[in-house]
Amino acid sequence: MIYFQVKTPLGFFVSTTRAYWNRIITLKHPSMRGSEDNVQKTLSYPDEIRRSRQDKNVLLFYKRYGSIFICVVIRWHNNRGFIITTYKTTKIKEGESIWQK
């Protein structure tokens, strides 16, 4: 069951299930607990979108919140996206920039 779904500036939707979101906030990045709104804003209104250097179907969405960025990593397939993970960072990773605000 879909927990949330948002449209990106690239024109496709990204979604996650409640079960997968719980996996992210319990096992992968507990610091993201309670950040659902910021994750959705990062996907809808990013500052920058980059393509992964290792996988052309993986995109990284970045948005600045004060002194940090939230990065939402998604896998894109058949014009749909699914969240792989999300985390807070102080810098944008290398990779091809495909969209900027």
One Martini backbone bead per residue (centre of mass of N, CA, C, O) as a GRO file, in nm:
protein
  101
    1MET     BB    1   0.097   0.036   0.022
    2ILE     BB    2   0.074   0.366  -0.017
    3TYR     BB    3   0.206   0.638   0.155
    4PHE     BB    4   0.354   0.808  -0.082
    5GLN     BB    5   0.305   1.057  -0.356
    6VAL     BB    6   0.504   1.231  -0.610
    7LYS     BB    7   0.578   1.494  -0.821
    8THR     BB    8   0.814   1.572  -1.043
    9PRO     BB    9   0.989   1.790  -1.256
   10LEU     BB   10   1.012   1.536  -1.470
   11GLY     BB   11   0.694   1.400  -1.461
   12PHE     BB   12   0.715   1.190  -1.232
   13PHE     BB   13   0.649   0.942  -1.000
   14VAL     BB   14   0.695   0.902  -0.642
   15SER     BB   15   0.720   0.617  -0.417
   16THR     BB   16   0.598   0.466  -0.103
   17THR     BB   17   0.583   0.257   0.155
   18ARG     BB   18   0.539   0.204   0.481
   19ALA     BB   19   0.734  -0.033   0.512
   20TYR     BB   20   0.977   0.107   0.373
   21TRP     BB   21   0.991   0.356   0.548
   22ASN     BB   22   1.044   0.200   0.811
   23ARG     BB   23   1.315   0.087   0.718
   24ILE     BB   24   1.463   0.352   0.688
   25ILE     BB   25   1.401   0.464   0.998
   26THR     BB   26   1.535   0.197   1.138
   27LEU     BB   27   1.794   0.090   0.954
   28LYS     BB   28   1.927   0.327   0.783
   29HIS     BB   29   1.779   0.639   0.877
   30PRO     BB   30   1.671   0.756   1.174
   31SER     BB   31   1.699   1.074   1.118
   32MET     BB   32   1.423   1.064   0.925
   33ARG     BB   33   1.232   1.082   1.133
   34GLY     BB   34   0.967   1.301   1.049
   35SER     BB   35   1.051   1.370   0.716
   36GLU     BB   36   0.826   1.344   0.501
   37ASP     BB   37   0.778   1.635   0.405
   38ASN     BB   38   1.073   1.690   0.308
   39VAL     BB   39   1.084   1.461   0.106
   40GLN     BB   40   0.851   1.560  -0.071
   41LYS     BB   41   0.977   1.840  -0.134
   42THR     BB   42   1.236   1.731  -0.265
   43LEU     BB   43   1.083   1.594  -0.503
   44SER     BB   44   0.908   1.849  -0.602
   45TYR     BB   45   1.149   2.088  -0.493
   46PRO     BB   46   1.432   2.086  -0.600
   47ASP     BB   47   1.759   2.201  -0.651
   48GLU     BB   48   1.864   1.905  -0.740
   49ILE     BB   49   1.950   1.665  -1.006
   50ARG     BB   50   2.105   1.341  -1.008
   51ARG     BB   51   2.306   1.104  -1.157
   52SER     BB   52   2.431   0.817  -1.119
   53ARG     BB   53   2.739   0.666  -1.178
   54GLN     BB   54   2.643   0.348  -1.147
   55ASP     BB   55   2.320   0.424  -1.218
   56LYS     BB   56   2.100   0.546  -1.458
   57ASN     BB   57   1.828   0.469  -1.266
   58VAL     BB   58   1.958   0.672  -1.057
   59LEU     BB   59   1.837   0.931  -0.841
   60LEU     BB   60   1.929   1.257  -0.696
   61PHE     BB   61   1.768   1.449  -0.452
   62TYR     BB   62   1.806   1.802  -0.370
   63LYS     BB   63   1.769   1.991  -0.052
   64ARG     BB   64   1.781   2.276   0.129
   65TYR     BB   65   1.822   2.288   0.505
   66GLY     BB   66   2.005   2.512   0.573
   67SER     BB   67   2.309   2.333   0.638
   68ILE     BB   68   2.146   2.111   0.480
   69PHE     BB   69   2.076   1.817   0.304
   70ILE     BB   70   1.838   1.646   0.126
   71CYS     BB   71   1.846   1.306   0.019
   72VAL     BB   72   1.685   1.141  -0.258
   73VAL     BB   73   1.676   0.806  -0.353
   74ILE     BB   74   1.603   0.679  -0.682
   75ARG     BB   75   1.421   0.457  -0.883
   76TRP     BB   76   1.394   0.439  -1.240
   77HIS     BB   77   1.091   0.296  -1.401
   78ASN     BB   78   0.860   0.324  -1.628
   79ASN     BB   79   0.790   0.624  -1.530
   80ARG     BB   80   0.889   0.546  -1.230
   81GLY     BB   81   0.930   0.589  -0.871
   82PHE     BB   82   1.156   0.470  -0.605
   83ILE     BB   83   1.255   0.457  -0.295
   84ILE     BB   84   1.562   0.378  -0.145
   85THR     BB   85   1.661   0.653   0.000
   86THR     BB   86   1.739   0.875   0.288
   87TYR     BB   87   1.934   1.180   0.369
   88LYS     BB   88   2.175   1.360   0.540
   89THR     BB   89   2.380   1.642   0.416
   90THR     BB   90   2.663   1.868   0.320
   91LYS     BB   91   2.677   1.728   0.027
   92ILE     BB   92   2.712   1.685  -0.311
   93LYS     BB   93   2.732   1.450  -0.523
   94GLU     BB   94   2.848   1.304  -0.768
   95GLY     BB   95   2.739   1.368  -1.097
   96GLU     BB   96   2.492   1.414  -1.317
   97SER     BB   97   2.338   1.699  -1.400
   98ILE     BB   98   1.972   1.723  -1.488
   99TRP     BB   99   1.872   1.940  -1.261
  100GLN     BB  100   1.778   2.289  -1.191
  101LYS     BB  101   1.652   2.572  -1.020
   0.00000   0.00000   0.00000
